[in-house]
Amino acid sequence: MLSNSTISETLNLKKVCVIVPTYNNHKTLNRVIDGVLQYTTNVIVVNDGSTDNTSEIINSYTSIDSILIPKNKGKGNALQLGFKKAIEKGYHYAITIDSDGQHFPDDIPVFLEELAKKESNILLIGSRNMNQEGVPKKSSFGNKFSNFWFWFETGIKLEDTQSGYRLYPLLHLPKKYFTNKFEFEIEVIVRAAWKGTEVKNIPVKILYDPEERVTHFRPFKDFTRISILNTILVIITLLYIKPRDFFRNFQKKKIKQFIKEEILQSNDSNLIKSLSIALGVFIGIAPFWGFQTVLVLFLAVLFRWNKILAFTFSNISIPPMIPFIIYGSLQMGSYFVKGNGNFYQYQNLTFETIKNHTSQYLVGSFILATIAAFTFGIASFFLLSLLHKTKK
């Protein structure tokens, strides 16, 4: 086990500081700061408008830096100011530890050990044992809720996304944020992951002492704010992040490689692949213009089908194909909805034509989408089955 002096040298070498955001935690603040000082004096305490004797406690330490926020503005704001101060002082990483006494400063070496294994653009979150005695049920539920949405928004599965005991790569974090309160700790890890930062859990100890611990979490207000944030992040995920990641991956691969890796060598069954292709074709042809990407990715995630295949085949409605799809929809609809006759030349299609035959187009597009999806799905299933037998 490393000595405290060795740990201190490592913290200096890696340019790591410890940030302690605090708001009215005078009962435990001394213990937390004293515990951190056993390893380093690279400490920044952010007093977020405390109304108790927090200022006196902080002023009693002459070897640490501090930030005083006159009025309480939220943990997210306190952390952002701490990050800014740390960067100004030349630090590359910041370990954040809550001041309510639930975290153990002697877990700081755990972060350093993990950082040494893979020193890069990495964000570490201390994973707590939420099943141990004394952990409030509402905290356990909130953590599971947060873990699910983090996975949905990033594709990364974590055991704990709400722990405040973290190591941040300061130089790789977003510059601006939407939030300033508790929900900031969700936003920062999601957006860091979107930027390519590796987000990972490491095990840490946890202490819940009801006589000492003071929580400022407001169940209704803060849960509502978190829900609104997740709604925004999900919309960004579906409209921008998923398509961006797909095109980035697609650009790196040749079509032959894409077919080999995403279709032939995928772990999904032939049925799942075929259903995913059928879903993509249906959404691509059906009149969901402007919402096709959102719908296809949402449904693929909901049914646990192949998102890449579904999204790829939803692009059947690329610009060169749109006139043919509209023409086919109008022609198909003319057989089921009475109108002014059939459409023999798609070159003569105009917006006025489509407007005057809206019912035919809408009905026809759903019928065409269903037929095309069924055809593509059946054909792909038999083709994949044939390729699988040939390979064997």
C-alpha positions as CSV (number, residue, x, y, z in Angstrom):
1,M,0.0,0.0,0.0
2,L,1.3,3.4,-0.9
3,S,2.3,5.8,1.8
4,N,0.6,9.2,2.2
5,S,3.7,11.0,1.0
6,T,3.8,8.9,-2.2
7,I,0.1,9.6,-2.8
8,S,0.8,13.3,-2.3
9,E,3.6,13.2,-4.9
10,T,1.4,11.3,-7.3
11,L,-1.4,13.9,-7.0
12,N,1.1,16.6,-7.7
13,L,2.7,14.7,-10.6
14,K,-0.7,14.0,-12.2
15,K,-1.8,17.6,-11.5
16,V,-4.8,16.4,-9.4
17,C,-6.7,18.6,-6.9
18,V,-9.6,17.8,-4.6
19,I,-12.8,20.0,-4.8
20,V,-15.1,20.0,-1.8
21,P,-18.5,21.7,-2.5
22,T,-20.3,22.5,0.8
23,Y,-23.6,24.0,1.9
24,N,-24.5,24.0,5.7
25,N,-22.5,20.8,6.5
26,H,-20.7,22.2,9.5
27,K,-21.1,18.9,11.4
28,T,-18.9,16.9,9.0
29,L,-16.9,19.5,7.1
30,N,-13.9,19.4,9.5
31,R,-13.7,15.7,9.2
32,V,-13.8,15.7,5.4
33,I,-11.1,18.4,5.0
34,D,-8.9,16.8,7.6
35,G,-9.2,13.5,5.8
36,V,-8.3,15.0,2.5
37,L,-5.3,16.9,3.9
38,Q,-3.7,13.6,5.0
39,Y,-3.0,13.1,1.3
40,T,-2.7,16.6,-0.3
41,T,-3.0,20.3,0.2
42,N,-4.3,20.7,-3.4
43,V,-7.7,21.4,-2.0
44,I,-10.4,23.8,-3.2
45,V,-13.5,24.2,-0.9
46,V,-16.5,25.9,-2.4
47,N,-18.8,27.5,0.1
48,D,-22.2,27.7,-1.6
49,G,-23.8,30.4,0.5
50,S,-23.8,28.5,3.8
51,T,-25.7,30.2,6.6
52,D,-24.1,28.2,9.5
53,N,-20.4,28.5,10.7
54,T,-19.0,27.0,7.5
55,S,-17.0,30.1,6.7
56,E,-15.3,30.0,10.1
57,I,-14.3,26.4,9.6
58,I,-12.9,27.1,6.1
59,N,-11.0,30.2,7.3
60,S,-9.3,28.1,10.0
61,Y,-7.4,26.2,7.3
62,T,-4.6,28.3,5.8
63,S,-3.2,25.8,3.4
64,I,-6.2,25.4,1.2
65,D,-8.0,27.5,-1.5
66,S,-11.6,28.5,-1.0
67,I,-14.4,30.1,-3.0
68,L,-17.2,32.0,-1.3
69,I,-20.6,32.2,-3.1
70,P,-22.6,34.8,-1.2
71,K,-26.0,33.2,-2.0
72,N,-26.8,29.5,-2.4
73,K,-27.0,28.7,-6.1
74,G,-26.8,25.0,-6.2
75,K,-24.2,22.2,-6.3
76,G,-23.8,22.4,-10.0
77,N,-22.8,26.0,-9.9
78,A,-20.4,25.3,-7.1
79,L,-18.7,22.5,-9.0
80,Q,-18.4,24.7,-12.1
81,L,-16.7,27.4,-10.2
82,G,-14.5,24.9,-8.6
83,F,-13.5,23.5,-12.0
84,K,-12.7,27.0,-13.3
85,K,-10.5,27.7,-10.3
86,A,-8.7,24.4,-10.7
87,I,-8.0,25.0,-14.4
88,E,-6.7,28.5,-13.6
89,K,-4.3,26.9,-11.1
90,G,-3.0,24.4,-13.7
91,Y,-4.7,21.2,-12.6
92,H,-5.7,18.6,-15.2
93,Y,-7.9,16.5,-12.9
94,A,-10.2,17.2,-10.0
95,I,-11.5,14.7,-7.5
96,T,-14.8,15.9,-6.0
97,I,-15.9,14.7,-2.6
98,D,-19.1,15.6,-0.8
99,S,-18.9,17.4,2.5
100,D,-21.7,15.5,4.2
101,G,-19.4,12.8,5.5
102,Q,-20.8,9.9,3.3
103,H,-17.5,9.6,1.4
104,F,-14.2,8.4,2.8
105,P,-11.1,10.4,1.9
106,D,-9.0,7.3,2.2
107,D,-10.6,6.2,-1.1
108,I,-8.6,8.9,-2.9
109,P,-5.8,6.4,-3.7
110,V,-8.4,4.2,-5.5
111,F,-9.0,7.0,-8.0
112,L,-5.2,7.4,-8.5
113,E,-4.7,3.7,-9.1
114,E,-7.3,3.6,-11.8
115,L,-6.0,6.7,-13.4
116,A,-2.5,5.2,-13.5
117,K,-3.9,2.1,-15.4
118,K,-5.3,4.2,-18.2
119,E,-4.3,7.8,-17.9
120,S,-6.3,9.5,-20.6
121,N,-9.6,11.2,-21.2
122,I,-11.4,9.3,-18.4
123,L,-14.1,10.3,-15.9
124,L,-14.3,8.0,-12.8
125,I,-17.4,7.8,-10.6
126,G,-17.2,6.1,-7.2
127,S,-19.7,3.3,-7.1
128,R,-21.5,2.9,-3.8
129,N,-23.0,-0.3,-2.4
130,M,-26.6,0.9,-2.5
131,N,-27.8,-2.4,-1.0
132,Q,-26.0,-2.0,2.3
133,E,-27.9,-1.2,5.5
134,G,-28.8,2.4,6.1
135,V,-29.0,3.5,2.5
136,P,-32.4,5.2,2.0
137,K,-34.7,3.4,-0.4
138,K,-35.4,6.6,-2.3
139,S,-31.7,7.0,-3.0
140,S,-31.5,3.5,-4.3
141,F,-34.5,4.0,-6.6
142,G,-33.2,7.4,-7.8
143,N,-29.9,5.8,-8.7
144,K,-31.5,3.1,-10.7
145,F,-33.6,5.6,-12.5
146,S,-30.6,7.7,-13.3
147,N,-28.6,4.7,-14.4
148,F,-31.3,3.7,-17.0
149,W,-31.4,7.1,-18.6
150,F,-27.7,7.4,-18.7
151,W,-27.5,4.1,-20.5
152,F,-30.3,5.2,-22.9
153,E,-28.5,8.5,-23.7
154,T,-25.0,7.2,-24.0
155,G,-25.1,3.4,-24.4
156,I,-22.8,3.0,-21.3
157,K,-24.0,0.8,-18.5
158,L,-23.0,1.9,-15.0
159,E,-23.9,0.8,-11.5
160,D,-23.9,4.2,-9.9
161,T,-24.4,7.5,-11.8
162,Q,-25.4,9.7,-8.8
163,S,-22.3,9.4,-6.6
164,G,-20.6,12.8,-6.0
165,Y,-17.3,11.1,-5.4
166,R,-15.7,11.5,-8.8
167,L,-12.5,12.2,-10.8
168,Y,-13.1,14.7,-13.7
169,P,-10.7,15.3,-16.6
170,L,-10.9,19.0,-16.4
171,L,-9.5,19.7,-19.9
172,H,-12.0,17.5,-21.6
173,L,-15.2,18.7,-20.1
174,P,-17.8,20.8,-21.9
175,K,-17.4,24.6,-21.5
176,K,-21.1,25.5,-20.9
177,Y,-24.0,23.7,-19.3
178,F,-27.7,23.8,-19.1
179,T,-28.0,23.3,-15.3
180,N,-26.7,24.6,-12.0
181,K,-28.2,22.3,-9.3
182,F,-28.2,18.6,-8.5
183,E,-29.0,17.6,-12.0
184,F,-25.7,19.0,-13.2
185,E,-23.9,15.8,-12.1
186,I,-26.1,13.9,-14.6
187,E,-25.6,16.4,-17.4
188,V,-21.8,16.6,-17.1
189,I,-21.3,12.8,-17.3
190,V,-23.7,12.5,-20.3
191,R,-22.2,15.3,-22.2
192,A,-18.7,14.2,-21.4
193,A,-19.5,10.7,-22.8
194,W,-20.9,12.4,-25.9
195,K,-17.6,14.1,-26.4
196,G,-15.7,10.8,-26.3
197,T,-14.7,10.7,-22.6
198,E,-14.6,7.2,-21.1
199,V,-17.0,7.1,-18.1
200,K,-16.3,4.3,-15.6
201,N,-17.3,3.2,-12.1
202,I,-14.8,2.3,-9.4
203,P,-15.8,0.9,-6.0
204,V,-15.8,3.2,-3.0
205,K,-17.0,2.9,0.6
206,I,-20.1,4.8,1.8
207,L,-21.4,6.0,5.2
208,Y,-25.0,7.0,5.8
209,D,-25.2,8.5,9.3
210,P,-28.7,10.0,9.9
211,E,-27.5,12.0,12.9
212,E,-24.7,13.8,10.9
213,R,-25.8,13.7,7.3
214,V,-27.7,16.7,6.0
215,T,-29.2,16.4,2.5
216,H,-30.5,19.4,0.6
217,F,-32.2,17.3,-2.1
218,R,-35.8,18.4,-2.6
219,P,-37.7,15.3,-3.8
220,F,-40.4,17.0,-5.9
221,K,-38.5,20.1,-7.2
222,D,-35.2,18.3,-7.9
223,F,-36.8,15.2,-9.3
224,T,-38.8,17.3,-11.7
225,R,-35.7,19.2,-12.8
226,I,-33.9,15.9,-13.4
227,S,-36.8,14.6,-15.4
228,I,-36.9,17.7,-17.6
229,L,-33.1,17.5,-18.1
230,N,-33.4,13.8,-19.1
231,T,-36.2,14.7,-21.5
232,I,-33.9,17.3,-23.2
233,L,-31.0,14.9,-23.3
234,V,-33.1,12.1,-24.8
235,I,-34.3,14.4,-27.6
236,I,-30.7,15.5,-28.3
237,T,-29.7,11.8,-28.3
238,L,-32.3,10.8,-30.8
239,L,-32.1,13.8,-33.1
240,Y,-28.4,14.4,-33.0
241,I,-26.1,12.1,-31.1
242,K,-27.4,8.7,-32.5
243,P,-27.3,9.9,-36.1
244,R,-23.9,11.6,-35.6
245,D,-22.4,8.4,-34.1
246,F,-23.9,6.3,-36.9
247,F,-22.5,8.5,-39.7
248,R,-19.1,8.7,-37.9
249,N,-18.9,4.9,-37.7
250,F,-20.2,4.5,-41.2
251,Q,-17.7,6.9,-42.7
252,K,-14.9,4.9,-41.1
253,K,-16.0,1.7,-42.7
254,K,-16.4,0.7,-46.3
255,I,-19.8,-0.7,-47.4
256,K,-18.3,-4.2,-47.6
257,Q,-16.9,-4.0,-44.0
258,F,-20.2,-2.5,-42.8
259,I,-22.2,-5.4,-44.2
260,K,-19.7,-7.9,-42.8
261,E,-19.6,-6.5,-39.2
262,E,-23.1,-5.1,-38.7
263,I,-25.1,-7.6,-40.6
264,L,-23.2,-10.9,-41.1
265,Q,-21.2,-10.9,-37.8
266,S,-23.7,-9.3,-35.5
267,N,-24.7,-11.3,-32.5
268,D,-28.4,-10.7,-33.2
269,S,-30.5,-13.6,-34.6
270,N,-31.5,-13.6,-38.2
271,L,-35.1,-12.8,-37.1
272,I,-34.0,-9.8,-35.1
273,K,-31.9,-8.5,-38.0
274,S,-34.8,-9.0,-40.5
275,L,-37.3,-7.3,-38.1
276,S,-34.9,-4.4,-37.7
277,I,-34.6,-4.0,-41.5
278,A,-38.3,-4.2,-41.9
279,L,-38.8,-1.6,-39.2
280,G,-36.4,0.8,-40.9
281,V,-38.0,0.4,-44.3
282,F,-41.5,0.9,-42.9
283,I,-40.5,4.1,-41.0
284,G,-38.5,5.4,-44.0
285,I,-41.5,5.1,-46.4
286,A,-44.4,6.0,-44.0
287,P,-45.3,9.7,-43.8
288,F,-43.3,10.5,-40.7
289,W,-41.2,13.2,-42.4
290,G,-39.0,15.0,-39.9
291,F,-39.5,12.3,-37.2
292,Q,-38.2,9.2,-38.9
293,T,-34.9,9.1,-37.0
294,V,-36.5,9.7,-33.7
295,L,-39.2,7.0,-34.3
296,V,-36.9,4.3,-35.7
297,L,-34.3,4.6,-32.9
298,F,-37.0,4.8,-30.2
299,L,-38.8,1.7,-31.5
300,A,-35.5,-0.2,-32.0
301,V,-34.5,0.5,-28.4
302,L,-38.0,-0.3,-27.2
303,F,-38.1,-3.7,-28.9
304,R,-34.4,-4.3,-28.3
305,W,-33.8,-4.7,-32.1
306,N,-30.7,-3.8,-34.1
307,K,-30.5,0.0,-34.0
308,I,-27.9,0.3,-36.7
309,L,-29.8,-1.8,-39.2
310,A,-33.1,-0.1,-38.4
311,F,-31.6,3.4,-38.8
312,T,-29.7,2.4,-42.0
313,F,-32.7,1.1,-43.8
314,S,-34.9,4.0,-42.7
315,N,-32.7,6.0,-45.0
316,I,-34.5,4.5,-48.0
317,S,-36.2,7.9,-48.2
318,I,-32.9,9.7,-49.2
319,P,-33.6,12.6,-51.6
320,P,-33.2,10.7,-54.9
321,M,-35.8,8.2,-53.7
322,I,-38.4,10.6,-52.4
323,P,-40.1,11.3,-55.8
324,F,-40.5,7.5,-56.4
325,I,-41.8,7.0,-52.8
326,I,-44.4,9.8,-53.2
327,Y,-45.4,8.6,-56.6
328,G,-45.7,5.0,-55.4
329,S,-47.8,6.1,-52.4
330,L,-50.1,8.1,-54.6
331,Q,-50.5,5.3,-57.1
332,M,-51.1,2.8,-54.3
333,G,-53.6,5.1,-52.5
334,S,-55.6,5.6,-55.7
335,Y,-56.7,2.0,-55.6
336,F,-58.2,2.5,-52.1
337,V,-59.3,6.1,-52.0
338,K,-61.5,7.7,-54.6
339,G,-59.8,10.6,-56.4
340,N,-59.1,12.1,-59.8
341,G,-57.5,8.9,-61.3
342,N,-54.2,7.2,-61.4
343,F,-50.7,8.8,-61.7
344,Y,-48.8,7.6,-64.7
345,Q,-45.8,10.0,-64.8
346,Y,-44.0,10.7,-61.5
347,Q,-42.0,13.5,-63.3
348,N,-45.2,15.6,-63.4
349,L,-45.7,15.4,-59.6
350,T,-46.0,18.8,-57.9
351,F,-46.8,20.0,-54.4
352,E,-50.2,21.0,-55.7
353,T,-50.8,17.5,-56.9
354,I,-49.8,16.0,-53.5
355,K,-52.0,18.6,-51.7
356,N,-55.0,17.8,-53.8
357,H,-54.6,14.1,-53.2
358,T,-53.5,14.1,-49.5
359,S,-55.8,11.3,-48.5
360,Q,-54.6,9.1,-51.3
361,Y,-51.0,9.8,-50.4
362,L,-51.4,9.1,-46.7
363,V,-53.3,5.9,-47.1
364,G,-51.1,4.8,-50.0
365,S,-47.8,5.5,-48.1
366,F,-48.8,3.3,-45.1
367,I,-49.9,0.5,-47.5
368,L,-46.7,0.8,-49.5
369,A,-44.6,1.0,-46.3
370,T,-46.2,-2.2,-45.0
371,I,-45.7,-4.1,-48.3
372,A,-42.1,-2.9,-48.6
373,A,-41.3,-3.7,-45.0
374,F,-42.8,-7.2,-45.3
375,T,-40.9,-7.8,-48.6
376,F,-37.6,-6.6,-47.2
377,G,-38.0,-8.4,-44.0
378,I,-38.9,-11.8,-45.6
379,A,-36.2,-11.4,-48.2
380,S,-33.5,-10.5,-45.7
381,F,-34.5,-13.4,-43.4
382,F,-34.1,-16.0,-46.2
383,L,-30.9,-14.4,-47.5
384,L,-29.3,-14.3,-44.0
385,S,-30.4,-17.9,-43.4
386,L,-28.9,-19.0,-46.7
387,L,-25.6,-17.2,-46.0
388,H,-25.5,-18.8,-42.5
389,K,-26.0,-22.3,-44.0
390,T,-23.4,-21.6,-46.7
391,K,-20.9,-20.4,-44.1
392,K,-21.4,-23.5,-42.0
